[in-house]
C-alpha cells in the first residue's frame, strides 16, 4: 500500500502519472507512489484536470476537493484530497484497487 499522510487540510499521497495512455486507470505502484495512467495529454493542464476528475470520482468528493500540491508540470505529483483522512483514502483504495 502507498503512503498516505494526514494533513490539516486533508490527506496527501504521491502519484506517478503516465499521460496519453489508452485509458484512465490506476495501474499499480511505483515505490511510495500510486501509478496512474491518463488518457489526457500533458498539454495546457489537461492531464491535471483529468487527474482531478478521476480522483474526485474515486474518492466521492467534489472536484474542488482534489488539489495538486506539488509537481503540477511533472509526472511525479503530490495530491491532496480535502476533507478526507488517510485511513478513509486507504480504505477506498483497498476496496476498489489492488495496490
N, C-alpha and C positions, 0 to 999 in steps of 0.2 A: 504494500500500500504506500502511496506517496505521502510525503509530509504535508500536513495541513495545519496551519498555525492560527490560533485565535488572535484577534486584533480588536482594539476598542470599537472600530467601525465595522467589523465583520470578521470573516475568516479569509486567509490568503493561502495560495498554493502556486507552485511553479508549473508552467506549461511549455512544451516544445511544439511549435506549430509547423506543419508542412502544408503550405498553400498550394493551390492549383492541383488538388487531388481529385480522384474520381468521385468522392463523396465526402460529406462532413461527418466525422465519427471519431470517437476515442479509439485509438488503435493500440494502446499499451502504455508502457512507461519507459522513460529514459533516465536512469539514475533516480533522482528525487522528483522528477518532473512527469506530469501526465503528457503523453504524446497524443496530439490532436491533428487529424487530417482535415483540411478545409477545402471545400470546393472553390471558394472565392480566391481571386488573385491578390497579391500584396500591393495593389495599386490604389492610391487615393484613400487609404484606410479601410478599403472594403473587407480585407481579411479580419481586421479588428472588429468591424461591425458584425460580421458573420460569427466570429468567436463569441461576442456578447449575446447575440440572439440564441446561439446554441446553448450556452451555459444558463441563460435565463430560462430556457425550456427545461433543461435537465434538472435544475435545482428549484423549479417552480417559483421563480422570483421575477419581478418586473425587469425589463431590460436596463433600466436606470440603476439597478442594484449591482450590476456587473461592471467592474472597472478594471482597466489595465493599469496597474500601479507602476510597473517598470517594464521597459522593453517594447514600447509602442512601435518602434521601427525595426525590431529584432525578432528572430524566430523564438528566442528564449524570453518568456514573459513571466511576470508575477501578476496573478489575478486576485482581486478581492471581491467577495460576494457579501454585500452589506446585509445585515440583519440575520445572518446565519452563523452558527458556531462551527468549529472544526469537527466536532462529533456529528453534527447534522449532515455536513457535507460528506464525511466518510461513510455514514450510513447509506446515503443515496448512491454513492459510487459503488459500494459493496453490493447493494441490491440490484443495480442495473448493469454494472460493468465488471468484468474480470480484470482487475489491475493490480 
